[in-house]
Amino acid sequence: MNDKEKHYTLKNVRTELKKVKAAQESKQAKVQELKAAIKADGKRIRELEGIYESLCQDSLQRQIATAWFKEQRLSPEQIGKILQLSAKIHDQVDTMDVDTVAQLVQEFGDAPVKKDDSGKT
């Protein structure tokens, strides 16, 4: 044996083994505690993300209502036009810029109003 190697006796090895096993068990217990805490945190994060999404959606709906309606009553014809415009741009709204939307609104305003079979607008 060289000088760097430790000389073990049966008693020393047994003592060292107990210490290492105890340290390992302690670390495993901490790992289990941390895993449980991470799992609880994950559940809470999903909960909070759901609440956040809901609040964002509510806020967005209020902003849309304020922007479109300016808290005034609209006529059924105005509401119908807004719904038609929304249906027309729905699939493209996230790829359009403001100028394109404004142009569509202008074109939509110039277009003749469709009549149903009863002759109503």
C-alpha positions in Angstrom: 0.0 0.0 0.0 1.2 3.5 -0.6 1.2 6.3 1.9 -2.0 7.9 0.6 -4.2 4.9 1.2 -6.0 4.8 4.5 -5.4 1.8 6.7 -8.8 0.4 7.7 -9.6 -1.8 10.6 -12.8 -3.8 10.9 -14.1 -1.3 13.5 -13.2 1.8 11.4 -14.9 0.4 8.3 -18.0 -0.5 10.2 -18.1 3.1 11.7 -17.4 4.7 8.4 -20.1 2.5 6.6 -22.7 3.5 9.2 -21.9 7.2 8.7 -22.1 7.0 4.9 -25.4 5.1 5.0 -26.9 7.5 7.5 -25.8 10.5 5.3 -27.3 8.7 2.3 -30.6 8.1 4.1 -30.7 11.7 5.2 -30.2 12.9 1.7 -32.8 10.5 0.3 -35.3 11.8 2.9 -34.5 15.4 1.8 -35.0 14.4 -1.9 -38.4 12.9 -1.1 -39.4 16.1 0.8 -38.3 18.2 -2.1 -40.1 16.0 -4.7 -43.3 16.4 -2.6 -42.8 20.1 -2.4 -42.2 20.3 -6.2 -45.3 18.3 -6.9 -47.4 20.6 -4.6 -45.8 23.7 -6.3 -46.7 22.3 -9.7 -50.3 21.9 -8.8 -50.4 25.4 -7.4 -48.7 26.8 -10.5 -51.3 25.2 -12.7 -54.1 26.6 -10.5 -52.6 30.1 -10.6 -52.1 29.9 -14.4 -55.7 29.0 -14.8 -56.8 32.0 -12.7 -54.4 34.2 -14.6 -55.8 33.1 -18.0 -59.3 33.7 -16.8 -58.5 37.2 -15.5 -56.6 38.1 -18.7 -59.6 36.9 -20.7 -62.0 39.0 -18.5 -59.8 42.0 -18.8 -59.5 41.6 -22.6 -63.3 41.3 -22.9 -63.7 44.5 -21.0 -61.2 46.3 -23.2 -62.9 45.0 -26.3 -66.3 46.1 -25.0 -64.9 49.6 -24.2 -63.2 49.9 -27.5 -66.1 48.7 -29.6 -69.0 50.0 -27.8 -67.6 52.9 -25.7 -70.2 51.8 -23.2 -73.0 53.0 -25.4 -75.9 51.0 -26.7 -75.6 49.8 -30.3 -78.4 49.2 -32.7 -79.1 45.6 -33.8 -77.8 46.6 -37.3 -74.5 47.8 -35.8 -74.1 44.6 -33.7 -74.8 42.6 -36.9 -72.1 44.4 -38.8 -69.6 43.9 -36.0 -70.4 40.2 -35.9 -70.0 39.9 -39.7 -66.7 41.7 -39.6 -65.5 39.5 -36.8 -66.5 36.4 -38.7 -64.7 37.6 -41.8 -61.3 38.4 -40.0 -61.5 35.7 -37.3 -58.9 33.3 -38.7 -56.6 36.1 -39.9 -56.7 38.4 -36.9 -53.3 37.4 -35.4 -51.5 37.9 -38.7 -53.0 41.2 -39.7 -51.7 44.6 -38.9 -53.8 47.6 -37.9 -53.7 49.2 -41.4 -55.1 46.0 -43.0 -57.9 45.8 -40.4 -58.8 49.4 -41.0 -58.8 48.8 -44.8 -61.2 45.8 -44.3 -63.5 47.9 -42.1 -63.6 50.6 -44.8 -64.3 48.0 -47.5 -66.9 46.3 -45.3 -68.6 49.7 -44.7 -68.8 50.3 -48.5 -70.1 46.9 -49.3 -73.9 46.5 -49.7 -75.7 44.9 -46.8 -76.8 41.2 -47.5 -80.5 40.5 -47.4 -81.9 37.3 -46.3 -84.8 35.4 -48.1 -87.4 37.5 -46.3 -86.1 40.7 -47.8 -84.8 41.9 -44.4 -81.2 43.2 -43.9 
